[in-house]
Protein backbone atom coordinates (compact mmCIF):
# COMPACT_ATOMS: atom_id res chain seq x y z
CA UNK A 1 0.00 0.00 0.00
CA UNK A 2 3.02 2.26 0.39
CA UNK A 3 4.14 1.72 -3.22
CA UNK A 4 3.88 4.65 -5.59
CA UNK A 5 2.05 4.19 -8.89
CA UNK A 6 1.82 6.40 -11.98
CA UNK A 7 0.74 6.01 -15.60
CA UNK A 8 3.67 5.32 -17.94
CA UNK A 9 4.65 7.72 -20.67
CA UNK A 10 4.54 4.81 -23.16
CA UNK A 11 0.76 5.01 -23.61
CA UNK A 12 -1.91 7.26 -24.94
CA UNK A 13 -5.39 7.58 -23.52
CA UNK A 14 -8.57 9.09 -24.92
CA UNK A 15 -11.92 9.67 -23.30
CA UNK A 16 -15.07 8.61 -25.14
CA UNK A 17 -18.12 9.63 -23.18
CA UNK A 18 -17.92 7.94 -19.79
CA UNK A 19 -15.10 5.59 -20.82
CA UNK A 20 -11.37 5.86 -21.33
CA UNK A 21 -9.44 3.80 -23.87
CA UNK A 22 -5.72 3.36 -23.21
CA UNK A 23 -3.29 2.16 -25.88
CA UNK A 24 0.02 0.82 -24.64
CA UNK A 25 2.92 1.42 -27.04
CA UNK A 26 5.09 -1.36 -25.57
CA UNK A 27 2.52 -4.13 -25.98
CA UNK A 28 0.34 -2.67 -28.71
CA UNK A 29 -2.69 -3.63 -26.65
CA UNK A 30 -5.55 -1.43 -25.65
CA UNK A 31 -7.51 -1.38 -22.45
CA UNK A 32 -11.02 -0.01 -22.02
CA UNK A 33 -11.94 1.56 -18.69
CA UNK A 34 -15.31 2.53 -17.36
CA UNK A 35 -16.81 3.64 -14.07
CA UNK A 36 -14.36 3.44 -11.17
CA UNK A 37 -11.59 2.48 -13.62
CA UNK A 38 -11.81 5.97 -15.14
CA UNK A 39 -11.49 7.54 -11.70
CA UNK A 40 -8.44 5.41 -10.93
CA UNK A 41 -6.87 6.18 -14.31
CA UNK A 42 -7.32 9.91 -13.72
CA UNK A 43 -5.65 9.58 -10.31
CA UNK A 44 -2.74 7.70 -11.94
CA UNK A 45 -1.82 10.71 -14.03
CA UNK A 46 0.27 11.92 -11.10
CA UNK A 47 2.39 9.73 -8.81
CA UNK A 48 0.39 8.61 -5.79
CA UNK A 49 0.62 5.88 -3.21
CA UNK A 50 -1.74 2.95 -3.50
CA UNK A 51 -3.07 3.86 -0.05
CA UNK A 52 -3.84 7.39 -1.24
CA UNK A 53 -5.82 6.06 -4.20
CA UNK A 54 -7.68 3.63 -1.93
CA UNK A 55 -8.57 6.43 0.48
CA UNK A 56 -9.81 8.68 -2.35
CA UNK A 57 -11.98 5.87 -3.73
CA UNK A 58 -13.44 5.08 -0.30
CA UNK A 59 -14.31 8.75 0.15
CA UNK A 60 -15.99 8.95 -3.26
CA UNK A 61 -17.73 5.56 -3.42
CA UNK A 62 -19.70 3.52 -0.90
CA UNK A 63 -17.22 0.69 -0.44
CA UNK A 64 -15.53 -0.96 2.53
CA UNK A 65 -11.80 -0.16 2.71
CA UNK A 66 -10.85 -3.86 2.73
CA UNK A 67 -12.88 -4.61 -0.41
CA UNK A 68 -11.64 -1.46 -2.10
CA UNK A 69 -8.03 -2.41 -1.35
CA UNK A 70 -8.43 -5.92 -2.79
CA UNK A 71 -10.14 -4.67 -5.95
CA UNK A 72 -7.68 -1.81 -6.40
CA UNK A 73 -4.63 -4.06 -6.07
CA UNK A 74 -6.08 -6.50 -8.60
CA UNK A 75 -6.80 -3.67 -11.05
CA UNK A 76 -3.33 -2.14 -10.62
CA UNK A 77 -1.72 -5.55 -11.22
CA UNK A 78 -3.59 -5.80 -14.52
CA UNK A 79 -2.42 -2.34 -15.57
CA UNK A 80 1.17 -3.16 -14.56
CA UNK A 81 1.10 -6.43 -16.55
CA UNK A 82 0.07 -4.42 -19.62
CA UNK A 83 2.91 -1.93 -18.96
CA UNK A 84 0.42 0.91 -18.53
CA UNK A 85 1.64 1.94 -15.07
CA UNK A 86 4.90 2.06 -13.18
CA UNK A 87 5.12 0.75 -9.62
CA UNK A 88 7.80 2.50 -7.57
CA UNK A 89 9.14 1.76 -4.09
CA UNK A 90 9.65 5.42 -3.33
CA UNK A 91 8.32 8.74 -4.60
CA UNK A 92 9.71 9.82 -7.97
CA UNK A 93 12.11 12.74 -7.97
C-alpha positions as CSV (number, residue, x, y, z in Angstrom):
1,X,0.0,0.0,0.0
2,X,3.0,2.3,0.4
3,X,4.1,1.7,-3.2
4,X,3.9,4.7,-5.6
5,X,2.1,4.2,-8.9
6,X,1.8,6.4,-12.0
7,X,0.7,6.0,-15.6
8,X,3.7,5.3,-17.9
9,X,4.6,7.7,-20.7
10,X,4.5,4.8,-23.2
11,X,0.8,5.0,-23.6
12,X,-1.9,7.3,-24.9
13,X,-5.4,7.6,-23.5
14,X,-8.6,9.1,-24.9
15,X,-11.9,9.7,-23.3
16,X,-15.1,8.6,-25.1
17,X,-18.1,9.6,-23.2
18,X,-17.9,7.9,-19.8
19,X,-15.1,5.6,-20.8
20,X,-11.4,5.9,-21.3
21,X,-9.4,3.8,-23.9
22,X,-5.7,3.4,-23.2
23,X,-3.3,2.2,-25.9
24,X,0.0,0.8,-24.6
25,X,2.9,1.4,-27.0
26,X,5.1,-1.4,-25.6
27,X,2.5,-4.1,-26.0
28,X,0.3,-2.7,-28.7
29,X,-2.7,-3.6,-26.7
30,X,-5.6,-1.4,-25.6
31,X,-7.5,-1.4,-22.5
32,X,-11.0,0.0,-22.0
33,X,-11.9,1.6,-18.7
34,X,-15.3,2.5,-17.4
35,X,-16.8,3.6,-14.1
36,X,-14.4,3.4,-11.2
37,X,-11.6,2.5,-13.6
38,X,-11.8,6.0,-15.1
39,X,-11.5,7.5,-11.7
40,X,-8.4,5.4,-10.9
41,X,-6.9,6.2,-14.3
42,X,-7.3,9.9,-13.7
43,X,-5.6,9.6,-10.3
44,X,-2.7,7.7,-11.9
45,X,-1.8,10.7,-14.0
46,X,0.3,11.9,-11.1
47,X,2.4,9.7,-8.8
48,X,0.4,8.6,-5.8
49,X,0.6,5.9,-3.2
50,X,-1.7,2.9,-3.5
51,X,-3.1,3.9,-0.1
52,X,-3.8,7.4,-1.2
53,X,-5.8,6.1,-4.2
54,X,-7.7,3.6,-1.9
55,X,-8.6,6.4,0.5
56,X,-9.8,8.7,-2.4
57,X,-12.0,5.9,-3.7
58,X,-13.4,5.1,-0.3
59,X,-14.3,8.8,0.2
60,X,-16.0,9.0,-3.3
61,X,-17.7,5.6,-3.4
62,X,-19.7,3.5,-0.9
63,X,-17.2,0.7,-0.4
64,X,-15.5,-1.0,2.5
65,X,-11.8,-0.2,2.7
66,X,-10.8,-3.9,2.7
67,X,-12.9,-4.6,-0.4
68,X,-11.6,-1.5,-2.1
69,X,-8.0,-2.4,-1.3
70,X,-8.4,-5.9,-2.8
71,X,-10.1,-4.7,-6.0
72,X,-7.7,-1.8,-6.4
73,X,-4.6,-4.1,-6.1
74,X,-6.1,-6.5,-8.6
75,X,-6.8,-3.7,-11.0
76,X,-3.3,-2.1,-10.6
77,X,-1.7,-5.6,-11.2
78,X,-3.6,-5.8,-14.5
79,X,-2.4,-2.3,-15.6
80,X,1.2,-3.2,-14.6
81,X,1.1,-6.4,-16.6
82,X,0.1,-4.4,-19.6
83,X,2.9,-1.9,-19.0
84,X,0.4,0.9,-18.5
85,X,1.6,1.9,-15.1
86,X,4.9,2.1,-13.2
87,X,5.1,0.8,-9.6
88,X,7.8,2.5,-7.6
89,X,9.1,1.8,-4.1
90,X,9.7,5.4,-3.3
91,X,8.3,8.7,-4.6
92,X,9.7,9.8,-8.0
93,X,12.1,12.7,-8.0
